[in-house]
Amino acid sequence: MRQCAKCGKSSKMQGARKLLRGHYNPVNWSRKYPNLQYATIEGKRTLVCTGCIRTLNKAPRKKVAKAAASAK
């Protein structure tokens, strides 16, 4: 099964609901797949979902000293 190497996200089953004459009719289940792309992480080419790719490309936060933050 194809899944994200970082978060483990994989496919899931999802049912559709069709509105007929004021009542919802559950019809046909379908499988929804995550958007997996190949990315190089730590020198290895792995399948990673696009959400994790966006998170990995973020700049790390800078730590702020608590004394300076509370003085404001």
PDB file of N, CA, C and O in Angstrom:
ATOM      1  N   MET A   1       0.848  -1.179   0.000  1.00  0.00           N
ATOM      2  CA  MET A   1       0.000   0.000   0.000  1.00  0.00           C
ATOM      3  C   MET A   1       0.890   1.239   0.000  1.00  0.00           C
ATOM      4  O   MET A   1       1.856   1.329   0.758  1.00  0.00           O
ATOM      5  N   ARG A   2       0.548   2.182  -0.858  1.00  0.00           N
ATOM      6  CA  ARG A   2       1.322   3.415  -0.932  1.00  0.00           C
ATOM      7  C   ARG A   2       0.904   4.327   0.218  1.00  0.00           C
ATOM      8  O   ARG A   2      -0.282   4.570   0.440  1.00  0.00           O
ATOM      9  N   GLN A   3       1.901   4.822   0.939  1.00  0.00           N
ATOM     10  CA  GLN A   3       1.602   5.744   2.027  1.00  0.00           C
ATOM     11  C   GLN A   3       2.772   6.683   2.235  1.00  0.00           C
ATOM     12  O   GLN A   3       3.887   6.414   1.789  1.00  0.00           O
ATOM     13  N   CYS A   4       2.512   7.776   2.909  1.00  0.00           N
ATOM     14  CA  CYS A   4       3.520   8.787   3.184  1.00  0.00           C
ATOM     15  C   CYS A   4       4.564   8.215   4.134  1.00  0.00           C
ATOM     16  O   CYS A   4       4.223   7.594   5.140  1.00  0.00           O
ATOM     17  N   ALA A   5       5.842   8.429   3.811  1.00  0.00           N
ATOM     18  CA  ALA A   5       6.920   7.909   4.637  1.00  0.00           C
ATOM     19  C   ALA A   5       7.052   8.699   5.928  1.00  0.00           C
ATOM     20  O   ALA A   5       7.593   8.181   6.905  1.00  0.00           O
ATOM     21  N   LYS A   6       6.572   9.939   5.964  1.00  0.00           N
ATOM     22  CA  LYS A   6       6.728  10.774   7.149  1.00  0.00           C
ATOM     23  C   LYS A   6       5.544  10.656   8.119  1.00  0.00           C
ATOM     24  O   LYS A   6       5.746  10.412   9.309  1.00  0.00           O
ATOM     25  N   CYS A   7       4.308  10.828   7.618  1.00  0.00           N
ATOM     26  CA  CYS A   7       3.153  10.836   8.525  1.00  0.00           C
ATOM     27  C   CYS A   7       2.319   9.560   8.448  1.00  0.00           C
ATOM     28  O   CYS A   7       1.463   9.342   9.305  1.00  0.00           O
ATOM     29  N   GLY A   8       2.545   8.716   7.451  1.00  0.00           N
ATOM     30  CA  GLY A   8       1.807   7.464   7.352  1.00  0.00           C
ATOM     31  C   GLY A   8       0.433   7.590   6.709  1.00  0.00           C
ATOM     32  O   GLY A   8      -0.356   6.647   6.762  1.00  0.00           O
ATOM     33  N   LYS A   9       0.131   8.729   6.106  1.00  0.00           N
ATOM     34  CA  LYS A   9      -1.175   8.924   5.464  1.00  0.00           C
ATOM     35  C   LYS A   9      -1.302   7.958   4.287  1.00  0.00           C
ATOM     36  O   LYS A   9      -0.385   7.822   3.477  1.00  0.00           O
ATOM     37  N   SER A  10      -2.468   7.283   4.206  1.00  0.00           N
ATOM     38  CA  SER A  10      -2.701   6.353   3.106  1.00  0.00           C
ATOM     39  C   SER A  10      -4.127   6.550   2.595  1.00  0.00           C
ATOM     40  O   SER A  10      -4.819   7.481   3.009  1.00  0.00           O
ATOM     41  N   SER A  11      -4.558   5.675   1.700  1.00  0.00           N
ATOM     42  CA  SER A  11      -5.874   5.833   1.087  1.00  0.00           C
ATOM     43  C   SER A  11      -6.982   5.568   2.098  1.00  0.00           C
ATOM     44  O   SER A  11      -6.768   4.921   3.124  1.00  0.00           O
ATOM     45  N   LYS A  12      -8.180   6.085   1.787  1.00  0.00           N
ATOM     46  CA  LYS A  12      -9.338   5.843   2.642  1.00  0.00           C
ATOM     47  C   LYS A  12     -10.585   5.717   1.771  1.00  0.00           C
ATOM     48  O   LYS A  12     -10.632   6.237   0.656  1.00  0.00           O
ATOM     49  N   MET A  13     -11.581   5.029   2.287  1.00  0.00           N
ATOM     50  CA  MET A  13     -12.839   4.859   1.576  1.00  0.00           C
ATOM     51  C   MET A  13     -13.769   6.018   1.940  1.00  0.00           C
ATOM     52  O   MET A  13     -13.859   6.425   3.098  1.00  0.00           O
ATOM     53  N   GLN A  14     -14.462   6.540   0.913  1.00  0.00           N
ATOM     54  CA  GLN A  14     -15.350   7.666   1.138  1.00  0.00           C
ATOM     55  C   GLN A  14     -16.622   7.452   0.320  1.00  0.00           C
ATOM     56  O   GLN A  14     -16.559   7.156  -0.874  1.00  0.00           O
ATOM     57  N   GLY A  15     -17.754   7.601   0.957  1.00  0.00           N
ATOM     58  CA  GLY A  15     -19.030   7.428   0.278  1.00  0.00           C
ATOM     59  C   GLY A  15     -19.606   8.756  -0.159  1.00  0.00           C
ATOM     60  O   GLY A  15     -19.415   9.777   0.501  1.00  0.00           O
ATOM     61  N   ALA A  16     -20.313   8.736  -1.276  1.00  0.00           N
ATOM     62  CA  ALA A  16     -20.969   9.941  -1.781  1.00  0.00           C
ATOM     63  C   ALA A  16     -22.424   9.942  -1.328  1.00  0.00           C
ATOM     64  O   ALA A  16     -23.018   8.883  -1.126  1.00  0.00           O
ATOM     65  N   ARG A  17     -22.998  11.136  -1.169  1.00  0.00           N
ATOM     66  CA  ARG A  17     -24.419  11.247  -0.816  1.00  0.00           C
ATOM     67  C   ARG A  17     -25.087  12.075  -1.901  1.00  0.00           C
ATOM     68  O   ARG A  17     -24.705  13.221  -2.135  1.00  0.00           O
ATOM     69  N   LYS A  18     -26.089  11.497  -2.568  1.00  0.00           N
ATOM     70  CA  LYS A  18     -26.779  12.174  -3.651  1.00  0.00           C
ATOM     71  C   LYS A  18     -28.155  12.619  -3.161  1.00  0.00           C
ATOM     72  O   LYS A  18     -28.890  11.838  -2.557  1.00  0.00           O
ATOM     73  N   LEU A  19     -28.493  13.866  -3.423  1.00  0.00           N
ATOM     74  CA  LEU A  19     -29.786  14.404  -2.994  1.00  0.00           C
ATOM     75  C   LEU A  19     -30.847  14.072  -4.035  1.00  0.00           C
ATOM     76  O   LEU A  19     -30.761  14.510  -5.183  1.00  0.00           O
ATOM     77  N   LEU A  20     -31.836  13.305  -3.630  1.00  0.00           N
ATOM     78  CA  LEU A  20     -32.942  12.935  -4.521  1.00  0.00           C
ATOM     79  C   LEU A  20     -34.275  13.280  -3.854  1.00  0.00           C
ATOM     80  O   LEU A  20     -34.627  12.697  -2.828  1.00  0.00           O
ATOM     81  N   ARG A  21     -35.004  14.217  -4.429  1.00  0.00           N
ATOM     82  CA  ARG A  21     -36.334  14.598  -3.938  1.00  0.00           C
ATOM     83  C   ARG A  21     -36.361  14.886  -2.438  1.00  0.00           C
ATOM     84  O   ARG A  21     -37.260  14.429  -1.732  1.00  0.00           O
ATOM     85  N   GLY A  22     -35.392  15.634  -1.960  1.00  0.00           N
ATOM     86  CA  GLY A  22     -35.371  16.031  -0.555  1.00  0.00           C
ATOM     87  C   GLY A  22     -34.767  15.011   0.393  1.00  0.00           C
ATOM     88  O   GLY A  22     -34.674  15.279   1.591  1.00  0.00           O
ATOM     89  N   HIS A  23     -34.351  13.844  -0.103  1.00  0.00           N
ATOM     90  CA  HIS A  23     -33.744  12.827   0.754  1.00  0.00           C
ATOM     91  C   HIS A  23     -32.355  12.487   0.224  1.00  0.00           C
ATOM     92  O   HIS A  23     -32.133  12.431  -0.985  1.00  0.00           O
ATOM     93  N   TYR A  24     -31.421  12.260   1.155  1.00  0.00           N
ATOM     94  CA  TYR A  24     -30.074  11.876   0.758  1.00  0.00           C
ATOM     95  C   TYR A  24     -30.002  10.371   0.555  1.00  0.00           C
ATOM     96  O   TYR A  24     -30.488   9.597   1.380  1.00  0.00           O
ATOM     97  N   ASN A  25     -29.393   9.966  -0.548  1.00  0.00           N
ATOM     98  CA  ASN A  25     -29.244   8.557  -0.875  1.00  0.00           C
ATOM     99  C   ASN A  25     -27.753   8.231  -0.908  1.00  0.00           C
ATOM    100  O   ASN A  25     -27.034   8.739  -1.769  1.00  0.00           O
ATOM    101  N   PRO A  26     -27.274   7.388   0.018  1.00  0.00           N
ATOM    102  CA  PRO A  26     -25.856   7.030  -0.029  1.00  0.00           C
ATOM    103  C   PRO A  26     -25.577   6.147  -1.237  1.00  0.00           C
ATOM    104  O   PRO A  26     -26.193   5.092  -1.388  1.00  0.00           O
ATOM    105  N   VAL A  27     -24.670   6.559  -2.083  1.00  0.00           N
ATOM    106  CA  VAL A  27     -24.354   5.805  -3.307  1.00  0.00           C
ATOM    107  C   VAL A  27     -22.848   5.576  -3.401  1.00  0.00           C
ATOM    108  O   VAL A  27     -22.045   6.391  -2.946  1.00  0.00           O
ATOM    109  N   ASN A  28     -22.491   4.445  -4.002  1.00  0.00           N
ATOM    110  CA  ASN A  28     -21.139   4.086  -4.431  1.00  0.00           C
ATOM    111  C   ASN A  28     -20.002   4.622  -3.567  1.00  0.00           C
ATOM    112  O   ASN A  28     -19.751   5.825  -3.499  1.00  0.00           O
ATOM    113  N   TRP A  29     -19.345   3.708  -2.930  1.00  0.00           N
ATOM    114  CA  TRP A  29     -18.142   4.040  -2.189  1.00  0.00           C
ATOM    115  C   TRP A  29     -16.983   4.127  -3.152  1.00  0.00           C
ATOM    116  O   TRP A  29     -16.895   3.348  -4.101  1.00  0.00           O
ATOM    117  N   SER A  30     -16.086   5.077  -2.911  1.00  0.00           N
ATOM    118  CA  SER A  30     -14.896   5.213  -3.753  1.00  0.00           C
ATOM    119  C   SER A  30     -13.687   5.392  -2.856  1.00  0.00           C
ATOM    120  O   SER A  30     -13.806   5.840  -1.716  1.00  0.00           O
ATOM    121  N   ARG A  31     -12.530   5.040  -3.376  1.00  0.00           N
ATOM    122  CA  ARG A  31     -11.290   5.147  -2.612  1.00  0.00           C
ATOM    123  C   ARG A  31     -10.604   6.462  -2.956  1.00  0.00           C
ATOM    124  O   ARG A  31     -10.386   6.772  -4.128  1.00  0.00           O
ATOM    125  N   LYS A  32     -10.268   7.233  -1.924  1.00  0.00           N
ATOM    126  CA  LYS A  32      -9.579   8.505  -2.100  1.00  0.00           C
ATOM    127  C   LYS A  32      -8.113   8.323  -1.726  1.00  0.00           C
ATOM    128  O   LYS A  32      -7.798   7.773  -0.670  1.00  0.00           O
ATOM    129  N   TYR A  33      -7.223   8.786  -2.593  1.00  0.00           N
ATOM    130  CA  TYR A  33      -5.793   8.606  -2.396  1.00  0.00           C
ATOM    131  C   TYR A  33      -5.130   9.916  -1.995  1.00  0.00           C
ATOM    132  O   TYR A  33      -5.549  10.979  -2.454  1.00  0.00           O
ATOM    133  N   PRO A  34      -4.097   9.863  -1.143  1.00  0.00           N
ATOM    134  CA  PRO A  34      -3.364  11.082  -0.809  1.00  0.00           C
ATOM    135  C   PRO A  34      -2.481  11.503  -1.981  1.00  0.00           C
ATOM    136  O   PRO A  34      -2.130  10.683  -2.830  1.00  0.00           O
ATOM    137  N   ASN A  35      -2.132  12.764  -2.019  1.00  0.00           N
ATOM    138  CA  ASN A  35      -1.285  13.295  -3.087  1.00  0.00           C
ATOM    139  C   ASN A  35       0.176  13.030  -2.718  1.00  0.00           C
ATOM    140  O   ASN A  35       0.820  13.850  -2.063  1.00  0.00           O
ATOM    141  N   LEU A  36       0.685  11.876  -3.145  1.00  0.00           N
ATOM    142  CA  LEU A  36       2.058  11.476  -2.820  1.00  0.00           C
ATOM    143  C   LEU A  36       3.000  11.883  -3.944  1.00  0.00           C
ATOM    144  O   LEU A  36       2.707  11.684  -5.123  1.00  0.00           O
ATOM    145  N   GLN A  37       4.124  12.449  -3.564  1.00  0.00           N
ATOM    146  CA  GLN A  37       5.151  12.871  -4.513  1.00  0.00           C
ATOM    147  C   GLN A  37       6.495  12.343  -4.033  1.00  0.00           C
ATOM    148  O   GLN A  37       6.698  12.136  -2.836  1.00  0.00           O
ATOM    149  N   TYR A  38       7.408  12.127  -4.968  1.00  0.00           N
ATOM    150  CA  TYR A  38       8.760  11.731  -4.588  1.00  0.00           C
ATOM    151  C   TYR A  38       9.521  12.959  -4.116  1.00  0.00           C
ATOM    152  O   TYR A  38       9.497  14.001  -4.772  1.00  0.00           O
ATOM    153  N   ALA A  39      10.192  12.838  -2.990  1.00  0.00           N
ATOM    154  CA  ALA A  39      11.006  13.925  -2.447  1.00  0.00           C
ATOM    155  C   ALA A  39      12.263  13.329  -1.843  1.00  0.00           C
ATOM    156  O   ALA A  39      12.260  12.184  -1.392  1.00  0.00           O
ATOM    157  N   THR A  40      13.328  14.100  -1.834  1.00  0.00           N
ATOM    158  CA  THR A  40      14.580  13.657  -1.248  1.00  0.00           C
ATOM    159  C   THR A  40      14.638  14.131   0.185  1.00  0.00           C
ATOM    160  O   THR A  40      14.695  15.331   0.453  1.00  0.00           O
ATOM    161  N   ILE A  41      14.624  13.174   1.115  1.00  0.00           N
ATOM    162  CA  ILE A  41      14.690  13.487   2.536  1.00  0.00           C
ATOM    163  C   ILE A  41      15.881  12.745   3.115  1.00  0.00           C
ATOM    164  O   ILE A  41      15.970  11.520   3.029  1.00  0.00           O
ATOM    165  N   GLU A  42      16.794  13.504   3.706  1.00  0.00           N
ATOM    166  CA  GLU A  42      18.006  12.945   4.304  1.00  0.00           C
ATOM    167  C   GLU A  42      18.775  12.075   3.310  1.00  0.00           C
ATOM    168  O   GLU A  42      19.311  11.029   3.676  1.00  0.00           O
ATOM    169  N   GLY A  43      18.826  12.514   2.053  1.00  0.00           N
ATOM    170  CA  GLY A  43      19.590  11.808   1.033  1.00  0.00           C
ATOM    171  C   GLY A  43      18.898  10.616   0.404  1.00  0.00           C
ATOM    172  O   GLY A  43      19.491   9.945  -0.441  1.00  0.00           O
ATOM    173  N   LYS A  44      17.660  10.329   0.788  1.00  0.00           N
ATOM    174  CA  LYS A  44      16.921   9.208   0.213  1.00  0.00           C
ATOM    175  C   LYS A  44      15.690   9.709  -0.523  1.00  0.00           C
ATOM    176  O   LYS A  44      15.036  10.656  -0.086  1.00  0.00           O
ATOM    177  N   ARG A  45      15.380   9.068  -1.641  1.00  0.00           N
ATOM    178  CA  ARG A  45      14.204   9.427  -2.435  1.00  0.00           C
ATOM    179  C   ARG A  45      13.015   8.628  -1.913  1.00  0.00           C
ATOM    180  O   ARG A  45      12.983   7.405  -2.047  1.00  0.00           O
ATOM    181  N   THR A  46      12.032   9.314  -1.316  1.00  0.00           N
ATOM    182  CA  THR A  46      10.904   8.637  -0.692  1.00  0.00           C
ATOM    183  C   THR A  46       9.592   9.272  -1.135  1.00  0.00           C
ATOM    184  O   THR A  46       9.568  10.407  -1.611  1.00  0.00           O
ATOM    185  N   LEU A  47       8.495   8.525  -0.972  1.00  0.00           N
ATOM    186  CA  LEU A  47       7.160   9.034  -1.254  1.00  0.00           C
ATOM    187  C   LEU A  47       6.652   9.788  -0.032  1.00  0.00           C
ATOM    188  O   LEU A  47       6.566   9.228   1.061  1.00  0.00           O
ATOM    189  N   VAL A  48       6.314  11.064  -0.224  1.00  0.00           N
ATOM    190  CA  VAL A  48       5.862  11.916   0.866  1.00  0.00           C
ATOM    191  C   VAL A  48       4.629  12.675   0.387  1.00  0.00           C
ATOM    192  O   VAL A  48       4.567  13.095  -0.769  1.00  0.00           O
ATOM    193  N   CYS A  49       3.645  12.852   1.274  1.00  0.00           N
ATOM    194  CA  CYS A  49       2.450  13.612   0.883  1.00  0.00           C
ATOM    195  C   CYS A  49       2.804  15.099   0.780  1.00  0.00           C
ATOM    196  O   CYS A  49       3.776  15.561   1.377  1.00  0.00           O
ATOM    197  N   THR A  50       2.001  15.834   0.016  1.00  0.00           N
ATOM    198  CA  THR A  50       2.309  17.242  -0.234  1.00  0.00           C
ATOM    199  C   THR A  50       2.215  18.080   1.034  1.00  0.00           C
ATOM    200  O   THR A  50       2.902  19.094   1.154  1.00  0.00           O
ATOM    201  N   GLY A  51       1.377  17.673   1.978  1.00  0.00           N
ATOM    202  CA  GLY A  51       1.299  18.397   3.251  1.00  0.00           C
ATOM    203  C   GLY A  51       2.611  18.323   4.001  1.00  0.00           C
ATOM    204  O   GLY A  51       3.050  19.314   4.585  1.00  0.00           O
ATOM    205  N   CYS A  52       3.245  17.157   3.993  1.00  0.00           N
ATOM    206  CA  CYS A  52       4.536  17.001   4.669  1.00  0.00           C
ATOM    207  C   CYS A  52       5.646  17.736   3.919  1.00  0.00           C
ATOM    208  O   CYS A  52       6.564  18.268   4.542  1.00  0.00           O
ATOM    209  N   ILE A  53       5.572  17.770   2.592  1.00  0.00           N
ATOM    210  CA  ILE A  53       6.579  18.502   1.815  1.00  0.00           C
ATOM    211  C   ILE A  53       6.527  19.983   2.164  1.00  0.00           C
ATOM    212  O   ILE A  53       7.566  20.627   2.309  1.00  0.00           O
ATOM    213  N   ARG A  54       5.311  20.526   2.301  1.00  0.00           N
ATOM    214  CA  ARG A  54       5.170  21.938   2.667  1.00  0.00           C
ATOM    215  C   ARG A  54       5.727  22.188   4.068  1.00  0.00           C
ATOM    216  O   ARG A  54       6.372  23.208   4.310  1.00  0.00           O
ATOM    217  N   THR A  55       5.476  21.254   4.990  1.00  0.00           N
ATOM    218  CA  THR A  55       5.975  21.406   6.356  1.00  0.00           C
ATOM    219  C   THR A  55       7.494  21.331   6.396  1.00  0.00           C
ATOM    220  O   THR A  55       8.137  22.083   7.128  1.00  0.00           O
ATOM    221  N   LEU A  56       8.073  20.423   5.606  1.00  0.00           N
ATOM    222  CA  LEU A  56       9.531  20.273   5.585  1.00  0.00           C
ATOM    223  C   LEU A  56      10.229  21.494   5.008  1.00  0.00           C
ATOM    224  O   LEU A  56      11.360  21.795   5.389  1.00  0.00           O
ATOM    225  N   ASN A  57       9.565  22.208   4.084  1.00  0.00           N
ATOM    226  CA  ASN A  57      10.178  23.375   3.448  1.00  0.00           C
ATOM    227  C   ASN A  57      10.053  24.647   4.284  1.00  0.00           C
ATOM    228  O   ASN A  57      10.659  25.665   3.951  1.00  0.00           O
ATOM    229  N   LYS A  58       9.277  24.599   5.360  1.00  0.00           N
ATOM    230  CA  LYS A  58       9.141  25.772   6.226  1.00  0.00           C
ATOM    231  C   LYS A  58      10.450  26.057   6.947  1.00  0.00           C
ATOM    232  O   LYS A  58      11.199  25.141   7.288  1.00  0.00           O
ATOM    233  N   ALA A  59      10.714  27.328   7.173  1.00  0.00           N
ATOM    234  CA  ALA A  59      11.887  27.704   7.948  1.00  0.00           C
ATOM    235  C   ALA A  59      11.609  27.423   9.425  1.00  0.00           C
ATOM    236  O   ALA A  59      10.505  27.685   9.901  1.00  0.00           O
ATOM    237  N   PRO A  60      12.590  26.896  10.155  1.00  0.00           N
ATOM    238  CA  PRO A  60      12.355  26.633  11.583  1.00  0.00           C
ATOM    239  C   PRO A  60      12.140  27.935  12.349  1.00  0.00           C
ATOM    240  O   PRO A  60      12.712  28.974  12.019  1.00  0.00           O
ATOM    241  N   ARG A  61      11.299  27.852  13.384  1.00  0.00           N
ATOM    242  CA  ARG A  61      11.019  29.033  14.206  1.00  0.00           C
ATOM    243  C   ARG A  61      12.224  29.395  15.060  1.00  0.00           C
ATOM    244  O   ARG A  61      12.994  28.536  15.491  1.00  0.00           O
ATOM    245  N   LYS A  62      12.361  30.696  15.288  1.00  0.00           N
ATOM    246  CA  LYS A  62      13.429  31.160  16.165  1.00  0.00           C
ATOM    247  C   LYS A  62      12.921  31.178  17.601  1.00  0.00           C
ATOM    248  O   LYS A  62      11.783  31.572  17.855  1.00  0.00           O
ATOM    249  N   LYS A  63      13.746  30.759  18.521  1.00  0.00           N
ATOM    250  CA  LYS A  63      13.354  30.758  19.927  1.00  0.00           C
ATOM    251  C   LYS A  63      13.474  32.165  20.496  1.00  0.00           C
ATOM    252  O   LYS A  63      14.454  32.867  20.246  1.00  0.00           O
ATOM    253  N   VAL A  64      12.470  32.567  21.262  1.00  0.00           N
ATOM    254  CA  VAL A  64      12.451  33.879  21.879  1.00  0.00           C
ATOM    255  C   VAL A  64      12.590  33.696  23.382  1.00  0.00           C
ATOM    256  O   VAL A  64      11.920  32.847  23.970  1.00  0.00           O
ATOM    257  N   ALA A  65      13.447  34.481  24.001  1.00  0.00           N
ATOM    258  CA  ALA A  65      13.631  34.388  25.438  1.00  0.00           C
ATOM    259  C   ALA A  65      12.350  34.821  26.137  1.00  0.00           C
ATOM    260  O   ALA A  65      11.738  35.814  25.745  1.00  0.00           O
ATOM    261  N   LYS A  66      11.934  34.078  27.182  1.00  0.00           N
ATOM    262  CA  LYS A  66      10.677  34.385  27.874  1.00  0.00           C
ATOM    263  C   LYS A  66      10.753  35.704  28.625  1.00  0.00           C
ATOM    264  O   LYS A  66       9.736  36.387  28.747  1.00  0.00           O
ATOM    265  N   ALA A  67      11.921  36.089  29.136  1.00  0.00           N
ATOM    266  CA  ALA A  67      12.059  37.333  29.873  1.00  0.00           C
ATOM    267  C   ALA A  67      11.818  38.528  28.965  1.00  0.00           C
ATOM    268  O   ALA A  67      11.192  39.507  29.373  1.00  0.00           O
ATOM    269  N   ALA A  68      12.308  38.453  27.747  1.00  0.00           N
ATOM    270  CA  ALA A  68      12.132  39.552  26.810  1.00  0.00           C
ATOM    271  C   ALA A  68      10.686  39.631  26.344  1.00  0.00           C
ATOM    272  O   ALA A  68      10.167  40.725  26.122  1.00  0.00           O
ATOM    273  N   ALA A  69      10.030  38.484  26.194  1.00  0.00           N
ATOM    274  CA  ALA A  69       8.654  38.490  25.732  1.00  0.00           C
ATOM    275  C   ALA A  69       7.700  39.016  26.802  1.00  0.00           C
ATOM    276  O   ALA A  69       6.719  39.682  26.469  1.00  0.00           O
ATOM    277  N   SER A  70       7.965  38.731  28.086  1.00  0.00           N
ATOM    278  CA  SER A  70       7.073  39.182  29.146  1.00  0.00           C
ATOM    279  C   SER A  70       7.301  40.646  29.527  1.00  0.00           C
ATOM    280  O   SER A  70       6.457  41.234  30.203  1.00  0.00           O
ATOM    281  N   ALA A  71       8.411  41.245  29.115  1.00  0.00           N
ATOM    282  CA  ALA A  71       8.705  42.638  29.438  1.00  0.00           C
ATOM    283  C   ALA A  71       7.881  43.615  28.610  1.00  0.00           C
ATOM    284  O   ALA A  71       7.765  44.788  28.966  1.00  0.00           O
ATOM    285  N   LYS A  72       7.314  43.142  27.517  1.00  0.00           N
ATOM    286  CA  LYS A  72       6.555  44.050  26.637  1.00  0.00           C
ATOM    287  C   LYS A  72       5.278  44.523  27.251  1.00  0.00           C
ATOM    288  O   LYS A  72       4.540  45.288  26.630  1.00  0.00           O
TER     289      LYS A  72
END
